[in-house]
Amino acid sequence: MASLTKKWLSFQLLVTSVLVFSWAGLGWAHSKQETTVPANNAILKEAPAELVLNFDKPMRITKLALTDQAGKDYEVQRTDQMKHVLKLVAQLDPVPNGEYKVDWRGLSEDGHPMKGTFSFTVK
């Protein structure tokens, strides 16, 4: 009886380990935003000429929006042509001093939807 209990506990431990490592592997498979220019929460002396998003794995960005603290949208000129990229660069017209938020959405190369945001201030 003790041998059967020991085998059952060993089996449960094996199943639990497989499930834990499987879930961990799924998390590692998705792309993530690595860095941005400007950096999140940056305080800039002059407006940036471009926005840059760097990813650890290819991403197809489906939405990129720049808004100020009042909710006004600003145009961004993308250069990625909606392709999967590791680095997305978007040109900006000069923006006035203020607080800005960048929202993005996209699909990782494995098809999972991703999204993110970062902010910066021009003083």
Order of alpha helices (4+ residues) and beta strands (2+ residues): alpha-beta-beta-beta-beta-beta-beta-beta-beta
